[in-house]
């Protein structure tokens, strides 16, 4: 059966203890809270928001298991697959499947970000991962300003491969968005299209089946409402949610580097009562002094208060 991701798919952070170890008790709180929200369809772990590449291989598998247990295996856990070579990525995916993952968010090979990719190479990456692991794959479209952003023909060929039933699009170029999303829809009507434009969701909400976003950590209730408004083509309702969330969007994502958003997400989870602190792993660094107060004020403005989680 094809995974139904038509809704909100948060990409959870990986909580750490203050001494830098993975905090599995906090994973239980975070995962059980997200999994309790109607409209959440999966948890996508080990991505950028989850500091997945900062974890040891053993930690990565333990994090998959911990999030699986946090939702009592009632929601699919999707694992970010980031190893550079086809063989290593395929083995990474097989290990993730053995640990309980049901899907794979396939990152482009890291070298392509700098040097670009040979025509046909991305297709081989997806094929190798599927054949080794059997995990359903999400086609991950990187921003237009990187050399790992796939041209339309490459996307169409990947989307036509066995095991690829979803795409996470973060192209961040609306000219390409308005050209390529309809083309993908026309070629593959059953392809589930997910936006990951955390910092400006509103323009993409009316063309997608759901969201796959780090933002889902901190405001899942409102993002579920935003998805519903987008599917109903109710611009007024979607815009109202966008305006309510805008202070949070600015505080978390309109920062100097998108990577700072991961740190800010953890501060957001402190405000929501899920985390006790915002510890990250280097090379991520703490935010500048006063950022925690700025983020807290944004959450207060959006009326995103603390939640009660019983585990």
C-alpha positions as CSV (number, residue, x, y, z in Angstrom):
1,X,0.0,0.0,0.0
2,X,1.2,3.5,-0.8
3,X,1.8,5.7,2.2
4,X,-0.9,8.4,2.6
5,X,1.0,11.6,3.4
6,X,-1.8,13.9,2.3
7,X,-1.6,16.2,5.4
8,X,1.0,17.4,7.8
9,X,4.3,15.5,7.9
10,X,6.5,17.1,10.6
11,X,10.3,16.8,10.5
12,X,11.0,16.5,14.2
13,X,14.2,17.9,15.8
14,X,16.4,15.5,17.6
15,X,16.5,16.6,21.3
16,X,19.7,16.4,23.2
17,X,20.5,16.4,26.9
18,X,22.5,19.3,28.1
19,X,25.7,17.2,28.0
20,X,25.0,16.5,24.3
21,X,23.6,12.9,24.3
22,X,20.4,12.1,22.4
23,X,17.5,12.7,24.8
24,X,15.2,9.7,24.3
25,X,12.7,10.9,27.0
26,X,12.3,14.1,25.1
27,X,11.8,12.2,21.8
28,X,9.0,10.3,23.5
29,X,7.3,13.6,24.5
30,X,7.8,15.2,21.1
31,X,6.7,12.2,19.1
32,X,3.7,11.3,21.2
33,X,2.5,14.9,21.0
34,X,2.9,15.2,17.3
35,X,1.3,11.8,16.8
36,X,-1.7,12.7,18.8
37,X,-2.7,15.6,16.4
38,X,-5.4,14.7,13.9
39,X,-4.0,15.4,10.4
40,X,-0.4,14.4,11.1
41,X,0.4,11.6,8.7
42,X,4.0,10.7,9.4
43,X,7.2,11.8,11.2
44,X,10.2,12.4,9.0
45,X,13.3,12.0,11.0
46,X,17.1,12.5,10.5
47,X,16.7,15.5,8.1
48,X,18.2,18.9,8.5
49,X,15.8,19.9,11.3
50,X,16.7,16.6,13.0
51,X,20.5,17.1,12.8
52,X,20.5,13.7,11.2
53,X,24.0,13.9,9.7
54,X,25.4,15.0,13.1
55,X,24.4,11.7,14.7
56,X,26.5,8.5,14.7
57,X,25.1,5.6,12.7
58,X,24.0,3.8,15.9
59,X,22.3,7.0,17.1
60,X,20.5,7.4,13.8
61,X,18.9,3.9,14.1
62,X,18.1,4.5,17.8
63,X,16.3,7.7,16.9
64,X,14.2,5.9,14.3
65,X,13.3,3.3,16.9
66,X,12.5,5.9,19.5
67,X,10.2,7.9,17.3
68,X,8.5,4.7,16.1
69,X,7.9,3.8,19.8
70,X,6.7,7.3,20.6
71,X,3.7,6.9,18.3
72,X,3.2,3.2,19.1
73,X,4.1,2.3,15.5
74,X,0.7,3.9,14.5
75,X,2.3,6.5,12.1
76,X,4.9,5.7,9.5
77,X,8.4,6.9,10.3
78,X,10.3,8.2,7.3
79,X,14.1,8.4,7.4
80,X,16.3,10.9,5.7
81,X,18.8,9.1,3.6
82,X,22.0,11.2,3.1
83,X,25.0,9.0,2.4
84,X,26.8,10.2,-0.8
85,X,27.2,7.0,-2.8
86,X,24.5,4.8,-4.2
87,X,25.8,1.7,-2.3
88,X,26.2,3.5,1.0
89,X,22.8,5.2,0.7
90,X,21.1,1.9,-0.2
91,X,22.7,0.2,2.8
92,X,21.7,3.2,5.0
93,X,18.1,2.8,3.8
94,X,18.1,-0.9,4.5
95,X,19.3,-0.3,8.0
96,X,16.6,2.3,8.5
97,X,14.0,-0.2,7.2
98,X,15.3,-2.8,9.6
99,X,15.0,-0.3,12.5
100,X,11.3,0.4,11.6
101,X,11.3,3.1,9.0
102,X,8.5,2.8,6.4
103,X,9.8,5.4,3.9
104,X,12.9,7.2,2.7
105,X,13.4,10.9,2.1
106,X,16.2,10.7,-0.5
107,X,18.6,13.6,-0.3
108,X,20.8,14.4,-3.3
109,X,24.4,13.2,-3.2
110,X,26.2,15.9,-1.3
111,X,28.8,16.6,-4.0
112,X,26.1,17.6,-6.5
113,X,25.4,20.7,-4.4
114,X,28.8,22.1,-5.5
115,X,29.5,20.4,-8.8
116,X,26.1,19.4,-10.2
117,X,25.0,16.0,-11.3
118,X,25.5,13.9,-14.5
119,X,22.3,13.4,-16.4
120,X,20.8,10.1,-15.3
121,X,22.7,9.9,-12.1
122,X,19.9,10.8,-9.7
123,X,17.7,8.1,-11.2
124,X,20.2,5.5,-10.3
125,X,20.3,6.7,-6.7
126,X,16.6,6.2,-6.3
127,X,16.7,2.8,-8.0
128,X,19.5,1.5,-5.8
129,X,17.8,2.6,-2.6
130,X,14.5,1.0,-3.6
131,X,16.0,-2.3,-4.7
132,X,18.1,-2.7,-1.5
133,X,15.6,-1.4,1.1
134,X,12.1,-1.6,-0.4
135,X,11.3,1.7,1.3
136,X,8.9,4.0,-0.4
137,X,10.9,7.0,-1.6
138,X,10.1,10.8,-1.5
139,X,11.6,12.7,-4.4
140,X,13.4,15.6,-2.7
141,X,13.6,18.8,-4.9
142,X,16.3,21.1,-3.6
143,X,16.3,24.9,-3.9
144,X,16.8,26.4,-7.4
145,X,20.0,28.2,-6.1
146,X,21.8,24.9,-5.6
147,X,23.3,22.7,-8.3
148,X,21.4,19.7,-6.8
149,X,18.0,21.1,-7.9
150,X,16.6,18.6,-10.5
151,X,15.4,19.8,-13.9
152,X,11.9,18.8,-14.9
153,X,12.9,15.9,-17.1
154,X,14.9,14.4,-14.2
155,X,12.0,14.9,-11.8
156,X,9.6,13.2,-14.2
157,X,11.9,10.2,-14.7
158,X,12.4,9.8,-11.0
159,X,8.7,10.1,-10.3
160,X,8.0,7.4,-12.8
161,X,10.2,4.8,-11.0
162,X,8.9,2.1,-8.9
163,X,8.7,3.0,-5.2
164,X,8.5,6.8,-5.8
165,X,5.0,8.0,-4.8
166,X,5.7,11.4,-3.3
167,X,7.7,14.5,-3.9
168,X,8.9,17.1,-1.3
169,X,9.4,20.3,-3.3
170,X,11.5,23.1,-1.9
171,X,12.5,24.7,-5.2
172,X,12.0,28.3,-3.9
173,X,11.6,29.6,-7.4
174,X,7.9,30.3,-8.1
175,X,8.5,30.5,-11.9
176,X,9.7,26.9,-11.7
177,X,7.0,25.9,-9.2
178,X,4.2,27.1,-11.4
179,X,5.7,25.3,-14.4
180,X,6.9,22.0,-12.9
181,X,4.2,21.1,-10.3
182,X,1.5,21.1,-13.0
183,X,3.7,19.0,-15.3
184,X,4.3,16.5,-12.5
185,X,0.6,16.4,-11.8
186,X,-0.3,15.8,-15.4
187,X,2.2,13.0,-15.8
188,X,1.5,11.3,-12.5
189,X,-1.9,12.2,-11.1
190,X,-1.4,10.0,-8.0
191,X,2.0,11.5,-7.1
192,X,1.6,13.1,-3.7
193,X,3.0,16.6,-3.7
194,X,4.3,18.1,-0.5
195,X,5.6,21.6,0.0
196,X,8.6,22.3,2.3
197,X,8.7,26.1,1.9
198,X,8.8,26.7,5.7
199,X,9.6,30.4,5.4
200,X,6.8,31.2,2.9
201,X,4.1,28.5,2.9
202,X,1.2,30.6,1.7
203,X,2.0,30.8,-2.0
204,X,2.4,27.0,-2.3
205,X,-0.6,26.0,-0.2
206,X,-3.1,25.8,-3.0
207,X,-1.2,23.4,-5.2
208,X,-0.2,20.6,-2.8
209,X,-1.5,17.5,-1.0
210,X,0.3,18.4,2.2
211,X,3.4,19.7,4.0
212,X,6.7,18.1,5.0
213,X,8.2,20.8,7.2
214,X,10.3,21.4,10.2
215,X,7.7,24.0,11.0
216,X,5.5,21.1,11.9
217,X,7.4,20.7,15.2
218,X,6.2,23.9,16.7
219,X,2.7,24.8,15.2
220,X,1.2,21.5,14.0
221,X,-2.4,22.5,14.9
222,X,-2.3,25.7,12.8
223,X,-0.5,24.0,9.9
224,X,-3.2,21.3,9.8
225,X,-5.8,24.1,9.5
226,X,-3.6,25.8,6.8
227,X,-3.6,22.6,4.7
228,X,-7.3,22.3,5.0
229,X,-7.8,25.9,3.9
230,X,-5.5,25.3,0.9
231,X,-7.3,22.2,-0.2
232,X,-10.6,24.1,0.1
233,X,-9.2,27.0,-2.0
234,X,-10.2,29.3,0.9
235,X,-7.6,32.1,0.5
236,X,-9.1,34.2,3.2
237,X,-8.8,31.5,5.8
238,X,-5.3,30.5,4.6
239,X,-4.2,34.1,4.7
240,X,-5.5,34.6,8.2
241,X,-3.5,31.7,9.5
242,X,-0.5,32.9,7.6
243,X,-0.8,36.3,9.3
244,X,-1.2,34.8,12.7
245,X,1.9,32.7,12.2
246,X,4.0,35.4,10.5
247,X,5.7,36.6,13.7
248,X,6.8,33.0,14.4
249,X,7.9,32.5,10.7
250,X,10.1,35.6,11.0
251,X,11.5,34.6,14.4
252,X,12.3,31.0,13.3
253,X,13.0,31.2,9.5
254,X,13.8,34.7,8.5
255,X,17.3,34.5,10.1
256,X,20.8,34.9,8.7
257,X,21.0,31.2,7.8
258,X,18.3,28.7,7.3
259,X,20.3,26.3,9.5
260,X,19.6,28.7,12.4
261,X,16.0,27.7,12.0
262,X,16.9,24.3,13.6
263,X,18.1,26.1,16.7
264,X,15.1,28.3,16.7
265,X,12.8,25.3,16.3
266,X,14.2,24.0,19.6
267,X,13.5,27.3,21.3
268,X,10.0,27.1,19.9
269,X,9.6,23.7,21.5
270,X,10.8,25.1,24.8
271,X,8.0,27.6,24.5
272,X,5.5,24.9,23.8
273,X,6.7,22.9,26.9
274,X,8.1,19.9,25.0
275,X,11.8,20.7,25.5
276,X,13.6,22.1,28.6
277,X,16.4,23.7,26.6
278,X,17.6,24.2,23.0
279,X,20.9,22.2,23.0
280,X,22.2,21.5,19.5
281,X,25.3,19.8,18.1
282,X,28.2,21.6,16.5
283,X,28.7,22.9,13.9
284,X,25.3,24.4,14.9
285,X,25.8,27.1,17.4
286,X,23.5,28.8,19.9
287,X,21.6,31.8,18.7
288,X,22.6,35.3,19.6
289,X,21.8,36.7,23.0
290,X,18.2,37.7,23.2
291,X,16.9,35.4,20.5
292,X,15.1,33.2,23.0
293,X,13.1,36.2,24.2
294,X,12.4,37.3,20.6
295,X,11.1,33.8,19.8
296,X,9.0,33.6,23.0
297,X,7.4,37.0,22.1
298,X,6.5,35.7,18.6
299,X,4.9,32.6,20.1
300,X,2.9,34.7,22.5
301,X,1.8,36.9,19.6
302,X,0.5,33.9,17.7
303,X,-1.1,32.5,20.8
304,X,0.9,29.3,20.7
305,X,1.0,28.3,24.3
306,X,2.3,25.3,26.2
307,X,0.8,21.9,25.6
308,X,0.3,19.0,28.0
309,X,1.9,15.7,27.2
310,X,1.4,12.6,29.2
311,X,3.8,9.7,28.4
